[in-house]
């Protein structure tokens, strides 16, 4: 991380205007550049296989008179001729033992854990377009929400995360003074996530999210539940997770409407040495229609990453059966990417 300059910030936000800063905030820029070559199925048009990502994150931090600290970030996944394309942002106040409260425009506690299978380079579905549905929580589309993360040390490493969105979920991130198109099919929602580490090499996660529908197409709220288990042993990391999503669709909806999704993901990664890592992951995404039989799409991925000292050579090969829940050969797809990553 390179500190470019320092700026003075007068307050964290309007609600904290009465609390003065003890010192000027620190400001920095971090990011990464990845140059890549992608190869997809020969029966698909992929355009130019050469590409380059241009990611940057603006970071700021400071401290209040009472010892509390604050942080701010704004991230972009691409910088182009049109300028910055902001993808997420957040401002957080760390209150020590009282935990951290944050105004977020990024993935929520449940959405941030949509696929945590360990990978050397990207998830098993990366680069393959289709109808993959993963738990999104209330943070979909960078929707504004408030989150609280526990700060006290609890037995067995237990942690608690709460999140609440008072208004529309989805669409654009809400601008200052609360103006956003949002998604008028929802009236906000909430989340609860519990984490635990009963052993040094074992991590557990359970979570629940509810989004409130406000259209007649739904007869119930949108519910999501997740459960994860991760075990590490030496250089190996093993992971299994499952999520269930009940859409709340009305029983009178079209037969092709989705009633619920059931997703299972598992994988293993292994650090061969300080420079080389490999991984294998799978995601099985099953859809139950309002009436009729289930259909699933299955993703598998192999990844390799090698540290070259100041740069990382990364490779993945991903495949899918029944892409977009289409059976037969039309639903088969695969993609291979070779990339060189530089971080700053």
ChimeraX attribute file (.defattr): number of C-alpha atoms within 10 A of each C-alpha:
attribute: neighborCount
match mode: 1-to-1
recipient: residues
	/A:1	10
	/A:2	9
	/A:3	11
	/A:4	9
	/A:5	10
	/A:6	13
	/A:7	12
	/A:8	12
	/A:9	15
	/A:10	15
	/A:11	14
	/A:12	23
	/A:13	10
	/A:14	7
	/A:15	8
	/A:16	12
	/A:17	11
	/A:18	11
	/A:19	14
	/A:20	15
	/A:21	21
	/A:22	14
	/A:23	14
	/A:24	15
	/A:25	20
	/A:26	18
	/A:27	20
	/A:28	16
	/A:29	18
	/A:30	15
	/A:31	16
	/A:32	14
	/A:33	17
	/A:34	19
	/A:35	15
	/A:36	18
	/A:37	15
	/A:38	19
	/A:39	17
	/A:40	19
	/A:41	13
	/A:42	9
	/A:43	7
	/A:44	9
	/A:45	8
	/A:46	11
	/A:47	8
	/A:48	9
	/A:49	11
	/A:50	13
	/A:51	11
	/A:52	14
	/A:53	14
	/A:54	14
	/A:55	19
	/A:56	21
	/A:57	19
	/A:58	15
	/A:59	20
	/A:60	19
	/A:61	21
	/A:62	21
	/A:63	20
	/A:64	19
	/A:65	11
	/A:66	11
	/A:67	13
	/A:68	15
	/A:69	20
	/A:70	20
	/A:71	19
	/A:72	19
	/A:73	18
	/A:74	18
	/A:75	21
	/A:76	18
	/A:77	16
	/A:78	16
	/A:79	14
	/A:80	8
	/A:81	5
	/A:82	6
	/A:83	9
	/A:84	14
	/A:85	13
	/A:86	17
	/A:87	17
	/A:88	20
	/A:89	21
	/A:90	18
	/A:91	20
	/A:92	20
	/A:93	22
	/A:94	19
	/A:95	16
	/A:96	13
	/A:97	10
	/A:98	12
	/A:99	15
	/A:100	19
	/A:101	20
	/A:102	19
	/A:103	18
	/A:104	24
	/A:105	24
	/A:106	23
	/A:107	22
	/A:108	29
	/A:109	26
	/A:110	27
	/A:111	21
	/A:112	15
	/A:113	21
	/A:114	20
	/A:115	22
	/A:116	17
	/A:117	27
	/A:118	24
	/A:119	24
	/A:120	23
	/A:121	23
	/A:122	21
	/A:123	25
	/A:124	29
	/A:125	23
	/A:126	17
	/A:127	17
	/A:128	18
	/A:129	11
	/A:130	16
	/A:131	12
	/A:132	21
	/A:133	15
	/A:134	20
	/A:135	25
	/A:136	19
	/A:137	30
	/A:138	31
	/A:139	29
	/A:140	20
	/A:141	19
	/A:142	23
	/A:143	26
	/A:144	34
	/A:145	27
	/A:146	20
	/A:147	21
	/A:148	21
	/A:149	18
	/A:150	19
	/A:151	16
	/A:152	14
	/A:153	10
	/A:154	11
	/A:155	10
	/A:156	13
	/A:157	15
	/A:158	17
	/A:159	18
	/A:160	18
	/A:161	21
	/A:162	21
	/A:163	25
	/A:164	22
	/A:165	21
	/A:166	12
	/A:167	18
	/A:168	24
	/A:169	28
	/A:170	22
	/A:171	16
	/A:172	18
	/A:173	26
	/A:174	18
	/A:175	10
	/A:176	7
	/A:177	6
	/A:178	8
	/A:179	10
	/A:180	17
	/A:181	12
	/A:182	20
	/A:183	16
	/A:184	15
	/A:185	17
	/A:186	19
	/A:187	17
	/A:188	24
	/A:189	24
	/A:190	21
	/A:191	25
	/A:192	20
	/A:193	21
	/A:194	17
	/A:195	19
	/A:196	18
	/A:197	17
	/A:198	13
	/A:199	11
	/A:200	10
	/A:201	12
	/A:202	16
	/A:203	19
	/A:204	18
	/A:205	19
	/A:206	18
	/A:207	23
	/A:208	22
	/A:209	26
	/A:210	20
	/A:211	25
	/A:212	21
	/A:213	22
	/A:214	15
	/A:215	12
	/A:216	11
	/A:217	15
	/A:218	18
	/A:219	16
	/A:220	17
	/A:221	17
	/A:222	20
	/A:223	20
	/A:224	25
	/A:225	21
	/A:226	22
	/A:227	20
	/A:228	22
	/A:229	20
	/A:230	21
	/A:231	16
	/A:232	16
	/A:233	10
	/A:234	8
	/A:235	12
	/A:236	16
	/A:237	20
	/A:238	19
	/A:239	20
	/A:240	21
	/A:241	23
	/A:242	21
	/A:243	23
	/A:244	20
	/A:245	24
	/A:246	18
	/A:247	20
	/A:248	19
	/A:249	22
	/A:250	16
	/A:251	14
	/A:252	11
	/A:253	16
	/A:254	13
	/A:255	12
	/A:256	11
	/A:257	17
	/A:258	19
	/A:259	19
	/A:260	20
	/A:261	23
	/A:262	20
	/A:263	24
	/A:264	20
	/A:265	23
	/A:266	22
	/A:267	24
	/A:268	22
	/A:269	23
	/A:270	21
	/A:271	17
	/A:272	11
	/A:273	9
	/A:274	9
	/A:275	12
	/A:276	16
	/A:277	21
	/A:278	22
	/A:279	26
	/A:280	23
	/A:281	26
	/A:282	23
	/A:283	26
	/A:284	18
	/A:285	24
	/A:286	20
	/A:287	21
	/A:288	18
	/A:289	18
	/A:290	19
	/A:291	14
	/A:292	9
	/A:293	8
	/A:294	14
	/A:295	16
	/A:296	20
	/A:297	23
	/A:298	23
	/A:299	25
	/A:300	21
	/A:301	25
	/A:302	24
	/A:303	24
	/A:304	22
	/A:305	23
	/A:306	18
	/A:307	15
	/A:308	12
	/A:309	8
	/A:310	9
	/A:311	14
	/A:312	18
	/A:313	19
	/A:314	22
	/A:315	22
	/A:316	25
	/A:317	24
	/A:318	25
	/A:319	23
	/A:320	24
	/A:321	21
	/A:322	19
	/A:323	24
	/A:324	21
	/A:325	19
	/A:326	16
	/A:327	14
	/A:328	10
	/A:329	10
	/A:330	11
	/A:331	15
	/A:332	18
	/A:333	21
	/A:334	20
	/A:335	19
	/A:336	19
	/A:337	20
	/A:338	19
	/A:339	20
	/A:340	19
	/A:341	19
	/A:342	15
	/A:343	14
	/A:344	11
